[in-house]
């Protein structure tokens, strides 16, 4: 009888232990789902089935990309850039890989961002270099629309209290290749018997990634006929908007602002913020401010190929794979090896 009474109790205890073990996420897959603070969409691989081809051969370059940042990527595309007219594609001279929209990883829900893949068929020109063995690169330019949001706060306080206020605001950035920080005081000091006051809040913006920011949607049109050209005004630029969630503080002056960057050097721009309060304000409040940077972002990779003529022998010294192989012949003097759209984008 005693054994019969203890058996259900032991069973219940076993179920409790199993159930509690299921809720323990330490060491589980959830620890693997994370974001990279200074990253967006990255190229995981760019390759083709072989690196040695003959004139007239068709190959299928394939690219795999992944969103490691904190925001969804929109309109992600890669242009396979054809210089100097080595090959042709089904869609014309240049080929475009289309990845569409790519969601961000969600650590809270243990939901990773799935890799996105696309490929294209390209055919080496049948009379390219007339039988010579030539190493070339198939260069790819990846571009996608992205944004970074920096949340912070501005303090509104009567002037008598302002000296006691901690004026160094904390800034919380979403993960992305562009990062921001407030580098000024963020306090609006209201004089006694006044109902209006203002201050300047200055934002430092930096390209923290390995690629290049552009004004948003710069590649939306004309991507299939992108020429070789010099860097234009759309490059190293973005739009930043101050969005305020407050009944008493608003932006006075230009908003949004176009901000231009150079390499990874930080650029600082300031916003005028104005407070309208009831007379004789007697306490401080913190009003929430978000700075939203909208931009396209560009990254690059290449595949090394060895092209041989119909009667030639492939150059075994040329290797394939992401980022490998010898360079294509240099472009004409004065041009850049950066692919830029031949479209005008309003600021």
C-alpha positions in Angstrom: 0.0 0.0 0.0 2.8 2.4 0.8 4.4 1.9 -2.6 1.1 2.6 -4.3 0.7 5.9 -2.5 4.3 7.0 -3.4 4.1 6.2 -7.1 1.8 9.1 -8.1 3.8 11.4 -6.0 7.0 10.4 -7.8 5.3 10.8 -11.2 4.1 14.3 -10.3 7.6 15.2 -9.1 9.1 13.9 -12.4 6.7 16.0 -14.5 7.5 19.2 -12.5 11.2 18.6 -13.1 10.7 18.0 -16.9 8.4 21.1 -17.2 10.8 23.3 -15.3 13.6 22.1 -17.6 11.6 23.2 -20.6 11.4 26.8 -19.4 15.2 27.1 -18.8 16.6 28.9 -21.9 20.2 29.0 -20.6 22.4 27.4 -23.2 19.5 26.9 -25.6 19.3 28.1 -29.2 17.8 31.4 -28.0 21.4 32.5 -27.0 22.4 32.2 -30.7 19.8 34.7 -32.0 21.3 38.1 -31.6 22.0 41.3 -33.6 25.3 42.9 -34.5 25.3 46.5 -33.3 27.2 47.9 -36.2 25.9 45.7 -39.0 23.1 45.5 -41.5 22.8 43.0 -44.4 26.1 41.2 -45.1 27.2 39.0 -47.9 27.6 35.5 -46.6 28.9 34.0 -49.9 29.3 34.9 -53.5 30.4 32.1 -55.8 29.9 30.1 -58.9 30.2 26.4 -59.8 33.6 26.8 -61.4 36.3 29.4 -61.7 37.7 28.3 -65.1 35.5 28.9 -68.1 35.8 29.2 -71.9 34.5 31.7 -74.3 30.8 31.1 -74.9 30.3 29.2 -71.6 27.3 30.0 -69.3 27.7 30.1 -65.5 25.4 30.9 -62.6 26.9 33.2 -59.9 25.0 32.8 -56.7 24.9 35.2 -53.7 23.7 34.5 -50.1 23.0 37.5 -47.8 21.8 37.8 -44.3 20.4 40.6 -42.2 22.4 40.9 -38.9 21.1 44.3 -37.8 18.2 45.5 -35.8 15.9 46.7 -38.5 14.2 45.1 -41.6 16.0 45.7 -44.9 13.9 46.8 -47.8 14.5 46.3 -51.6 17.8 44.4 -51.3 19.4 43.9 -54.7 22.8 43.1 -56.1 24.1 44.3 -59.4 26.6 42.1 -61.2 28.7 44.7 -62.8 30.1 43.9 -66.3 33.3 45.6 -67.2 34.7 45.6 -69.9 31.8 43.8 -71.6 33.1 40.3 -70.7 29.7 38.6 -70.6 25.9 39.1 -71.1 22.9 38.1 -69.1 19.3 37.1 -69.7 18.2 40.6 -68.8 20.8 42.5 -70.8 24.4 43.6 -70.2 24.2 43.6 -66.4 22.5 41.1 -64.2 20.5 41.9 -61.0 20.0 39.6 -58.1 16.8 40.4 -56.2 16.5 39.5 -52.5 13.4 41.6 -51.7 12.7 42.6 -48.1 14.7 40.8 -45.4 13.5 40.8 -41.8 15.7 41.5 -38.9 16.6 38.8 -36.2 14.3 38.9 -33.2 16.2 37.8 -30.1 13.2 38.3 -27.8 11.2 35.7 -29.8 14.2 33.5 -30.6 13.6 34.1 -34.3 16.6 34.4 -36.5 16.7 36.2 -39.8 16.8 33.6 -42.6 19.5 33.9 -45.3 18.3 35.2 -48.7 19.6 33.7 -51.9 19.4 34.5 -55.6 21.4 33.7 -58.7 21.6 34.6 -62.4 22.8 33.0 -65.6 25.6 34.9 -67.4 27.3 33.9 -70.7 30.9 34.8 -71.5 31.1 36.5 -74.9 32.2 34.1 -77.6 34.8 36.4 -79.0 36.2 37.8 -75.8 40.0 38.5 -76.2 40.1 36.1 -79.2 41.6 33.0 -77.6 43.8 34.7 -74.9 43.8 33.4 -71.3 42.4 36.3 -69.2 41.8 36.5 -65.5 38.8 38.7 -64.7 36.5 39.5 -61.7 32.7 39.3 -61.7 32.1 42.2 -59.4 28.8 42.5 -57.4 27.4 45.6 -55.6 24.8 44.8 -52.9 22.5 47.7 -52.0 19.5 47.8 -49.7 17.3 50.4 -47.9 17.8 50.6 -44.1 17.3 52.8 -41.1 18.8 53.3 -37.6 16.7 54.8 -34.8 18.4 56.5 -31.8 16.1 57.0 -28.8 17.0 59.7 -26.3 15.4 62.4 -24.2 15.4 66.1 -23.7 14.8 67.6 -20.2 12.5 70.6 -19.7 13.1 72.3 -16.4 12.7 75.7 -14.7 15.9 77.7 -14.8 16.3 77.5 -11.1 16.6 73.7 -11.3 18.5 73.5 -14.6 22.0 73.6 -13.0 21.1 70.5 -11.0 20.0 68.5 -14.0 22.2 65.8 -15.5 22.5 67.1 -19.1 24.3 64.1 -20.6 21.5 62.1 -22.3 21.6 58.4 -22.8 21.2 57.3 -26.4 19.8 53.8 -27.4 20.6 52.9 -31.0 19.0 50.1 -33.0 21.7 47.9 -34.6 22.8 49.1 -38.0 25.8 50.2 -40.0 25.0 53.9 -39.2 25.2 54.8 -35.5 24.3 58.1 -33.7 25.1 59.8 -30.4 24.0 63.1 -28.8 27.1 65.2 -28.2 25.5 68.3 -26.6 23.5 69.2 -23.6 19.8 68.2 -24.0 18.2 70.6 -21.5 15.6 73.3 -22.2 15.9 75.8 -19.4 12.7 77.9 -18.9 13.2 81.3 -17.3 10.9 82.3 -14.5 7.5 83.8 -15.7 8.3 82.7 -19.2 6.3 80.1 -21.2 8.7 79.5 -24.0 12.4 78.5 -24.3 14.6 76.6 -26.7 17.9 74.8 -27.1 20.1 73.1 -29.7 20.6 69.3 -29.5 23.5 68.2 -31.6 23.8 64.7 -33.1 27.0 62.9 -34.1 26.4 60.5 -37.0 28.9 57.9 -38.0 29.2 55.2 -40.7 30.3 52.2 -38.5 30.0 49.6 -41.2 32.3 48.4 -43.9 30.1 49.7 -46.8 28.9 53.1 -47.9 25.6 54.9 -47.0 23.6 56.6 -49.8 20.4 58.7 -49.9 17.5 56.3 -49.5 16.1 54.5 -52.6 18.8 55.8 -54.8 18.9 52.5 -56.7 15.1 52.1 -57.1 15.2 53.1 -60.8 17.9 52.5 -63.4 19.6 49.6 -61.5 19.7 47.5 -64.7 21.7 50.1 -66.6 24.2 51.4 -64.0 27.3 52.9 -65.7 30.8 53.3 -64.3 31.0 56.8 -63.0 32.6 59.1 -60.4 31.1 59.3 -56.9 28.2 61.7 -57.0 26.3 63.7 -54.4 24.1 60.8 -53.4 27.0 58.8 -51.9 28.0 59.0 -48.2 24.7 60.7 -47.4 21.4 60.0 -45.5 18.3 61.7 -44.2 17.9 62.1 -40.5 14.5 63.2 -38.9 13.9 64.2 -35.3 10.6 62.7 -34.1 9.4 64.0 -30.8 6.7 62.3 -28.7 5.7 65.3 -26.5 2.9 67.8 -26.0 5.3 70.6 -25.0 8.4 70.2 -27.2 8.6 70.5 -31.0 11.3 71.0 -33.6 11.9 74.5 -34.8 13.7 74.8 -38.2 14.9 72.3 -40.8 13.7 68.8 -40.3 14.6 66.3 -41.7 18.2 67.1 -42.5 20.5 65.7 -45.2 23.7 64.6 -43.6 26.9 63.8 -45.6 29.7 61.6 -44.3 33.2 60.9 -45.5 34.6 57.4 -44.9 34.0 56.6 -41.2 34.5 60.1 -40.0 31.6 61.3 -37.8 29.6 64.3 -38.8 27.7 66.5 -36.4 24.4 68.4 -37.1 22.2 70.3 -34.6 18.4 70.6 -34.3 16.6 73.5 -32.7 14.1 72.3 -30.1 11.5 74.6 -28.6 9.4 74.1 -25.4 6.0 75.8 -24.8 5.0 75.3 -21.2 2.5 76.6 -18.6 3.5 79.7 -16.8 5.7 79.1 -13.7 6.8 75.6 -14.4 8.0 74.2 -11.1 9.3 70.7 -12.0 11.4 69.0 -14.7 10.1 66.6 -17.2 11.9 64.3 -19.7 10.4 64.4 -23.2 11.3 61.5 -25.6 13.1 62.2 -28.9 13.9 59.8 -31.6 16.4 60.5 -34.4 15.7 58.4 -37.4 18.4 57.9 -40.0 17.1 56.7 -43.4 19.6 55.5 -46.0 20.5 52.9 -48.6 23.6 51.0 -47.9 26.1 49.5 -50.3 28.6 46.6 -50.0 30.8 44.9 -52.6 32.3 41.5 -53.4 33.7 39.7 -56.4 34.4 36.3 -58.0 37.6 35.5 -59.7 37.4 33.8 -63.1 39.9 32.6 -65.7 38.5 32.9 -69.2 40.2 31.1 -72.0 39.8 31.1 -75.7 38.4 28.2 -77.7 41.8 26.9 -78.5 43.6 28.0 -75.3 44.2 26.3 -72.0 42.6 27.7 -68.7 45.0 29.6 -66.5 45.3 27.2 -63.4 46.8 30.0 -61.3 43.5 31.9 -61.1 41.3 30.8 -58.2 37.6 31.2 -57.6 35.5 32.0 -54.6 34.4 35.1 -52.8 36.7 38.0 -53.2 39.5 36.1 -55.0 41.0 36.2 -58.4 43.0 38.8 -60.3 41.5 42.2 -61.0 39.9 43.2 -64.3 41.8 45.8 -66.4 41.8 49.2 -64.9 39.0 51.6 -65.9 39.9 54.7 -67.9 41.8 57.4 -66.0 39.6 59.7 -63.9 36.8 57.1 -63.4 36.1 55.3 -60.1 35.6 51.6 -59.8 32.5 52.3 -57.8 29.2 51.5 -59.4 26.8 54.5 -59.2 23.2 54.9 -60.6 22.7 57.2 -63.5 19.6 58.7 -61.8 18.9 61.9 -60.0 17.4 61.5 -56.5 15.9 64.5 -54.8 17.1 65.3 -51.4 
